[in-house]
Every structure is written in C-alpha cells, then in structure tokens.
Amino acid sequence: MALVIYGIAAIFSYLNTGADRSTMLHTEIKQVDQYLPEFNWEPLNNEGRPMDQQTLKAIEDDYLDAWYVKYISYKTNTKTGIEDYYTKSARLNIFNIIDQNTTSQTTIEGTSLAHNPNLEFFSEDGQMVVITDKDVIEYKRIYKGDKFITEINEISTYKVTLLLEDGFWRIRHLVKSKSDFYYPKSSDNTFLVNNIKGINYYPKDTPWDIYGKNFDAFVISKDFEIIKNAGLNSVRLFVPYEDFGKSNVKIDKLKRLSKVLDIAESKNLKVLVTLFDFYGDYSVLDWTLNQKHVKIIINHIKNHKALMGWDIKNEPNLDFESRGKGLVQAWLDKMIDLVKFNDPNHPITIGWSNKENANLLADKLDFISFHYYEDLEKLSDSYTSLKSKIKDKPIVITEFGMSSYDGIWNPTGNSEKDQANYHKAIQDIFTANKIQFMSWTLYDFEKIPKEVVGRLPWRQNVQKHFGFIDKNGAKKASYKYISSSK
C-alpha cells in the first residue's frame, strides 16, 4: 500500500512540475537507420551571424528529419510528427494535401535522393536561417487506392526558412522555386566484355558467409588457384546487404572483400561483384540507405585491378510478384544511375534469374546476364532469340548447373555421371554459340542456410550438390568439363 501511494504521489508531482517540452514535442528520427540522402553544403559565405559547425549539423539533422516525416505523412495520409518539424503556417499546406489525398484515396510514396543547400542568412539572434536547396533529386510513386498511377522524377530548387523553437529547427517556409523532370546523364563509355569463363564462388566450409569470423585467406587462395588452373578466368562474388551492415557498412567486411580481390589479382582472376544479395524490400523510403551502402562499397574497391564489373542485384525478378514489378524496376533504374555516377569505369549488369526478363533495362546496362537452369535443348534457341533483340550488348550466362543429388529426398534425381554429361553438353553449346559463362558452383556444401532455399530437406539436399568438387575435396566427374567440353 505504501508503494502504491508513493507511486501515485510521484506521478502527481511530475504532472504539476511540468515535463520538458523538448522531450514531449520532438519525435526522434534515427537517420542512420531510416533516411540518408546525399547532402552537401555549399561553402559557408552567409550574411548575418557566423555559423558554427555544431549549429550547422543541428540544422541539417532537423531539416532532413522534416523531409522524412513529410514523406511518411504522404505515404500514410496521417499527420503524426508534422507539428514537430514544421511551424503552424508551414504545416497548413501539408495538412491540406493530406486531407485532399485522403478524400481522393491517393497516396504518395516518395523520397529525396540528393540535397545541395547553400546557407544564405543566419540571424544575429541565432533564431532563423534561410537556405537555398539546389538540385534536390526527388522520386515519387503515386497510387489511387491500391492502383499505381504514375512515377515522377524531379530535380528542383527550394527556398527554405527555418526557425529555432523549443531547441529544434522547424521549417517556416518551403517553397519550390524551380523544377524540371530529372534525366540522369548516361555514361558514354563502352566496355569490352568478352571471353568471360568463370564461376560463382563460396568457400566449401563457409558458404554464404565468406566475409565472416571464419574468413580464411589461405583457403580462398588455394581455391582461386584451383579455379585458375581449371582454365577459368573470373569469379562472381556476392555482397549480402544485412551482413555487411546495410547503410552502416562494416569496415571489417570491407577489408575482407578487398582481401579477396587482392587474392584474385595474385591469381590473375577478374571479379564480378554482386552488390545486393539477401535483400528484397525496395521500399522507396529505404532507397537512401541502399544508396549509401552501395556508395561505400563502390568507392572502397572501384580502383582495384581485379574488379571486372558490377552486378546490381542477384535475381531481382524473383521479387516482381511480392514487391511489384514497377517498384523493383524503378529501384534498379536508380541504382544503375548511382553506380555509374560513382564508377564510370567498370561495366554494369543485372543477374536476372531467367532469359525472359533479361531484356529489361537493357538500354542502361553495359552487358546482359541471366541464369539458366532449364532444358539444354532450348538453350541455343533461347540465346539466339535474346541476341536478336539485343544486338549491341554482350550477353553472359552468369549461373547454370546441375545438382548430382539422387538420395532419399530425391530418388529420381541426377547422378554425378548425369552432372558430368550435362556440363559436357552445355560447354558444347557455349562453344558453338560463343557464349560467355559463369557456372554454379565450385564446391558441394555440407550446410545451406535456410535463407537460401528454406528448410525443406528435399530442397536443401539438392542445393548442396551443384559443385564440381565434393564436400570432401574430391573432384567429381563434371570437373573435367568445368571450362570446356574437351
């Protein structure tokens, strides 16, 4: 009873003394996890009071939070958080748009991808700033109910006034003074992509965890020596999005990725880096995080001599049904632009899961790649058909193979002899049609993560046996045809 009375008294005392308005009003937005567009201040040369770096950073944080909260409001047609980041007069316009969209059942899913603000004025009392935000790149998807209506790409200039209230910078005016449709400049570079004879690579004992705590440069070096001696000239590697830290890319993972490229260079192998694996969200509000992830990785290894090129994402078309084809393509389109901007010197592709989708975004890619696990009798015609549609771009099959598992969970499966015959036959087709290739994969595996093919044993066991070398390190019959049919 005494504890209950004490608790009631404490609550009563708190309510009477008044809570800190700053903790009551301002919604915490953790930008590192939610919203990180490119943001570059012009050199400071403002009128009025000199600006210190601490205040400038506070303005930047609150300004970006205001954009993020506005996009959430337009996506959900709710007004939560707007009062924290906009003054009374500024939020009236936002509220009117939300009310109109609610009535018409319209929603806007958008984000800004770049800001270039110039500080024009900082008042002597430190309570007001005026900025011009130039070349703001925005992307919006507009829906009527559940139906997608259109997408908008804009590059705009905004005049902005912010006031310091309750210890936070709130937007007083946000006026678009100039706006045009945004068409990123495409690279004029042409790339020589030929004679690719490669393989997808994971170490035997740490598949799908090549950059983890059990990273072993000695093992990778031995494997790359095997690959080189087998007559291959390249490997395809994967960067798992979450494992690398998403927007906060882990430095230890970057160092191990660089080390793998160092090893490849020492063996005279080229590396195709797949930038996204184990990612399937594509939400527009997350694009800034995805782009920061890519920018860090690209700028870390783009000058490495072993780098052959970039594969934007592994099999993105498998997400068409769950996430929407238009959204996935829009994400890929923006990612291509970002990669080319940060590295105009290496070719770009997308690792489509089949031939049917391989012509998508072909005009923006430097070479076309798709995966083939279908009937070999159809391969020549499939390749010829695609080549007739895409005449000016190299085409590479960056995954193919056959499992040699015919155990209890798949008694009608293929034997190691069947696997060898498959690889002999497909190499004959490659030679006849001058097809460049990267096979799946060097090793059989003891364990497969559930994220790859799920938990079902008949799927797990089939996936474990695609290698040219078994889990004990012995070369299988198919190894004879790892790089040719001879």
WORAQUI-V797567 format. One record per backbone hydrogen bond with DSSP energy under -0.5 kcal/mol. CO is the residue of the C=O (numbers start at 1). NH is the residue of the N-H. E is the energy in kcal/mol with one decimal. If there is no record, write none. Layout:
((CO:NH:E) (CO:NH:E))
This chain:
((1:5:-2.4) (2:6:-2.3) (3:7:-2.3) (4:8:-2.3) (5:9:-2.3) (6:10:-2.2) (7:11:-2.1) (8:12:-2.5) (9:13:-2.4) (10:14:-2.2) (11:15:-2.3) (12:16:-1.6) (13:17:-1.7) (14:18:-1.6) (20:23:-0.8) (20:24:-1.4) (21:25:-2.9) (22:26:-1.3) (25:27:-0.6) (27:29:-0.5) (28:30:-0.6) (29:31:-1.4) (30:33:-1.7) (30:34:-1.0) (31:35:-1.4) (38:115:-2.4) (47:122:-1.9) (52:56:-2.1) (53:57:-2.3) (54:58:-1.8) (55:59:-2.4) (56:60:-2.4) (57:61:-2.6) (58:62:-2.4) (59:63:-2.5) (60:64:-2.4) (61:65:-2.3) (62:66:-1.9) (63:67:-1.6) (64:68:-2.5) (65:69:-2.8) (66:70:-2.0) (67:71:-2.2) (68:72:-2.1) (69:73:-2.2) (70:74:-2.3) (71:75:-1.8) (72:76:-2.3) (73:77:-2.2) (73:78:-0.8) (74:108:-2.0) (79:82:-1.4) (79:83:-0.5) (81:84:-0.8) (81:85:-0.7) (82:85:-1.2) (82:86:-1.5) (85:171:-2.6) (87:91:-2.3) (88:92:-0.8) (89:93:-0.6) (90:94:-0.8) (91:95:-2.8) (92:96:-2.3) (93:97:-2.1) (94:98:-2.4) (95:99:-2.6) (96:100:-2.5) (97:101:-2.8) (98:102:-2.5) (99:103:-2.2) (100:104:-2.2) (101:105:-0.5) (101:106:-3.0) (102:105:-0.7) (105:145:-3.2) (107:143:-2.7) (108:110:-0.7) (109:141:-2.4) (111:139:-2.6) (113:38:-2.1) (114:137:-1.2) (115:40:-2.1) (116:134:-2.0) (117:42:-2.8) (118:120:-0.7) (118:132:-2.3) (119:45:-0.5) (120:47:-2.3) (121:130:-2.4) (122:49:-2.7) (123:126:-1.7) (127:164:-2.5) (128:123:-2.5) (129:162:-2.4) (130:120:-2.4) (130:121:-1.8) (131:133:-0.5) (131:160:-2.8) (132:118:-2.2) (132:134:-0.8) (133:158:-2.4) (134:116:-0.9) (135:137:-0.7) (136:138:-0.6) (136:156:-2.1) (137:113:-3.4) (137:114:-0.9) (138:154:-2.3) (139:111:-2.0) (140:152:-2.6) (141:109:-3.0) (142:149:-3.3) (142:150:-1.1) (143:107:-2.1) (143:145:-0.6) (144:147:-1.9) (147:144:-3.0) (150:142:-2.8) (152:140:-2.2) (152:154:-0.5) (153:182:-2.0) (154:138:-2.4) (155:180:-1.9) (156:136:-3.2) (157:177:-2.3) (157:178:-1.3) (158:133:-2.7) (158:160:-0.5) (159:175:-2.6) (160:131:-2.6) (161:172:-3.6) (161:173:-1.6) (162:129:-2.2) (163:165:-0.7) (163:170:-3.2) (165:168:-2.4) (168:165:-3.2) (168:170:-0.6) (170:163:-2.8) (171:87:-2.4) (173:161:-2.1) (175:159:-2.9) (175:177:-0.7) (178:157:-2.5) (180:155:-2.5) (181:183:-0.6) (191:193:-0.9) (192:194:-0.6) (195:197:-0.6) (196:437:-2.2) (197:233:-3.2) (197:234:-0.9) (198:439:-2.1) (199:236:-1.9) (200:442:-1.0) (204:446:-0.6) (206:209:-1.7) (209:212:-1.3) (212:215:-1.8) (216:220:-2.0) (217:221:-2.4) (218:222:-2.1) (219:223:-2.3) (220:224:-2.7) (221:225:-1.7) (222:226:-1.9) (223:227:-2.5) (224:228:-2.4) (225:229:-2.6) (226:230:-1.4) (227:232:-1.7) (228:231:-1.7) (233:270:-2.1) (234:199:-1.2) (235:237:-0.5) (235:272:-2.6) (236:201:-2.1) (237:274:-2.8) (238:240:-0.6) (239:277:-1.1) (240:244:-1.8) (241:246:-2.3) (242:245:-1.8) (244:250:-2.4) (245:248:-2.0) (247:249:-1.1) (250:254:-1.9) (251:255:-2.3) (252:256:-1.7) (253:257:-2.4) (254:258:-2.6) (255:259:-2.0) (256:260:-2.1) (257:261:-1.9) (258:262:-2.2) (259:263:-2.4) (260:264:-2.4) (261:265:-2.5) (262:266:-2.0) (263:267:-1.2) (264:267:-0.6) (264:269:-2.9) (265:268:-1.5) (270:235:-2.4) (271:273:-0.6) (271:308:-3.4) (271:309:-1.2) (272:237:-2.4) (272:274:-0.6) (273:275:-0.7) (273:311:-2.8) (274:239:-2.1) (276:314:-2.0) (277:241:-2.3) (283:286:-1.8) (284:287:-1.6) (286:289:-0.8) (286:290:-2.1) (287:291:-2.6) (288:292:-1.7) (289:293:-2.2) (290:294:-2.1) (291:295:-2.5) (292:296:-2.3) (293:297:-1.9) (294:298:-2.9) (295:299:-2.3) (296:300:-1.1) (297:301:-1.4) (298:301:-0.6) (298:302:-2.1) (301:304:-2.0) (304:307:-1.2) (306:271:-2.6) (308:347:-0.6) (309:273:-2.2) (310:312:-0.6) (310:349:-2.5) (311:275:-2.6) (313:315:-0.7) (313:351:-1.3) (315:318:-1.4) (316:319:-2.1) (317:320:-1.4) (319:323:-2.6) (319:324:-0.6) (320:324:-1.6) (324:328:-2.2) (325:329:-2.5) (326:330:-2.1) (327:331:-2.4) (328:332:-2.4) (329:333:-2.7) (330:334:-2.2) (331:335:-2.1) (332:336:-2.6) (333:337:-1.7) (334:338:-2.1) (335:339:-2.6) (336:340:-2.6) (337:341:-2.1) (338:342:-2.2) (339:343:-2.3) (343:346:-0.7) (347:310:-2.5) (348:366:-2.2) (348:367:-1.5) (349:312:-2.8) (350:352:-1.8) (350:369:-0.7) (351:315:-2.6) (352:371:-1.3) (355:358:-1.1) (357:360:-1.8) (359:362:-1.5) (361:364:-1.7) (361:365:-0.8) (362:365:-0.7) (366:394:-0.6) (368:396:-3.0) (369:352:-1.5) (370:398:-1.3) (370:399:-0.7) (372:401:-0.6) (375:378:-1.5) (376:379:-1.1) (376:380:-0.6) (378:382:-2.4) (379:383:-2.9) (380:384:-2.5) (381:385:-2.5) (382:386:-2.1) (383:387:-2.6) (384:388:-1.7) (385:389:-0.8) (386:389:-0.8) (386:390:-2.2) (389:391:-0.6) (394:368:-3.0) (395:436:-0.9) (396:370:-1.5) (396:398:-0.9) (397:438:-2.0) (399:372:-2.8) (400:440:-2.6) (404:406:-0.5) (405:414:-0.7) (407:410:-1.7) (410:413:-2.2) (415:419:-2.3) (416:420:-2.1) (417:421:-2.3) (418:422:-2.3) (419:423:-2.2) (420:424:-2.2) (421:425:-2.3) (422:426:-2.6) (423:427:-1.9) (424:428:-1.5) (425:429:-1.7) (426:430:-2.5) (427:431:-2.4) (428:432:-2.4) (429:433:-2.1) (430:434:-0.8) (430:435:-2.2) (431:434:-0.5) (436:397:-2.3) (437:198:-3.1) (439:200:-3.3) (441:468:-0.8) (442:468:-1.4) (442:469:-1.6) (449:452:-1.9) (449:453:-0.9) (450:454:-2.4) (456:459:-0.9) (456:460:-2.5) (457:461:-2.7) (458:462:-0.8) (459:463:-2.0) (460:464:-1.2) (462:465:-1.4) (463:466:-0.7) (464:445:-2.1) (465:404:-2.5) (468:476:-2.8) (469:444:-2.4) (470:473:-2.2) (474:470:-2.9) (476:479:-1.6) (477:480:-1.1) (478:481:-2.3) (479:482:-1.6))
